[in-house]
Amino acid sequence: MKITKKKLRELIIEELTAADKAEVKSLAAKEVEKTMKSREIKDMIEKEVKKSLESTATKEEIGDITKKVLKKLYKDLSLQHPYIIDRIKV
């Protein structure tokens, strides 16, 4: 079966309908879900997270971020909502 250049261009240029887009999206989502459920992927992700959390640079960065968040939270609570601090039971 031969396809003319004109017919080939029409096929290439043809727009996807909303139903086609939805079908492609669902197929891609199913494939990603299937891949993410595989044990190999879970093990690989777990290994990378453990490796990155063991480094001292990561620990220091997490500590700095935590300090910044706590400082901002404390400042906000003490200046704008002092009644919240008064409600804390020790």
C-alpha positions as CSV (number, residue, x, y, z in Angstrom):
1,M,0.0,0.0,0.0
2,K,1.5,3.3,-1.1
3,I,0.8,6.5,0.7
4,T,1.2,9.8,-1.2
5,K,3.1,12.7,0.2
6,K,-0.1,14.6,0.6
7,K,-1.9,11.8,2.5
8,L,1.2,11.4,4.7
9,R,1.3,15.1,5.6
10,E,-2.4,15.0,6.4
11,L,-1.9,12.0,8.8
12,I,1.1,13.7,10.5
13,I,-0.7,17.1,10.9
14,E,-4.0,15.6,12.1
15,E,-4.9,16.8,15.5
16,L,-5.5,14.6,18.5
17,T,-9.0,14.7,19.8
18,A,-9.8,15.1,23.5
19,A,-10.6,11.4,23.7
20,D,-7.2,10.5,22.1
21,K,-5.4,12.7,24.6
22,A,-7.3,11.2,27.5
23,E,-6.4,7.7,26.3
24,V,-2.7,8.5,25.9
25,K,-2.7,10.1,29.4
26,S,-4.3,7.0,31.0
27,L,-2.0,4.6,29.2
28,A,1.0,6.6,30.4
29,A,-0.3,6.8,33.9
30,K,-0.8,3.0,34.0
31,E,2.7,2.4,32.7
32,V,4.2,4.7,35.3
33,E,2.2,3.1,38.0
34,K,3.3,-0.4,36.9
35,T,6.9,0.7,36.8
36,M,6.8,2.4,40.2
37,K,5.3,-0.7,41.8
38,S,8.3,-2.8,40.8
39,R,10.5,-3.9,43.6
40,E,13.7,-2.9,41.8
41,I,12.7,0.7,41.5
42,K,11.7,0.8,45.2
43,D,15.1,-0.7,46.2
44,M,17.0,1.7,44.0
45,I,15.2,4.8,45.4
46,E,15.7,3.6,49.0
47,K,19.4,3.0,48.4
48,E,19.8,6.5,46.9
49,V,17.9,8.2,49.7
50,K,19.9,6.4,52.4
51,K,23.2,7.3,50.6
52,S,22.2,11.0,50.4
53,L,21.0,11.2,54.0
54,E,24.3,9.7,55.3
55,S,26.4,12.6,53.9
56,T,27.3,15.3,56.3
57,A,26.6,18.0,53.8
58,T,23.0,16.8,53.6
59,K,22.7,16.7,57.4
60,E,24.0,20.2,57.7
61,E,21.6,21.5,55.0
62,I,18.6,19.8,56.7
63,G,19.7,21.3,60.0
64,D,20.0,24.8,58.5
65,I,16.6,24.6,56.9
66,T,15.0,23.3,60.2
67,K,16.6,26.2,62.1
68,K,15.3,28.8,59.6
69,V,11.8,27.3,59.8
70,L,11.8,27.2,63.6
71,K,13.0,30.8,63.8
72,K,10.3,32.1,61.5
73,L,7.7,30.1,63.2
74,Y,8.7,31.4,66.6
75,K,8.9,34.9,65.4
76,D,5.4,34.6,63.8
77,L,3.9,33.0,66.9
78,S,5.4,35.5,69.3
79,L,4.6,38.7,67.4
80,Q,1.3,38.0,65.7
81,H,-0.3,35.2,67.8
82,P,1.0,35.5,71.5
83,Y,-2.2,33.8,72.7
84,I,-1.0,30.5,71.0
85,I,2.1,30.5,73.2
86,D,0.0,31.1,76.3
87,R,-2.1,28.0,75.4
88,I,0.8,25.7,75.4
89,K,0.7,23.4,78.5
90,V,4.1,22.4,80.0
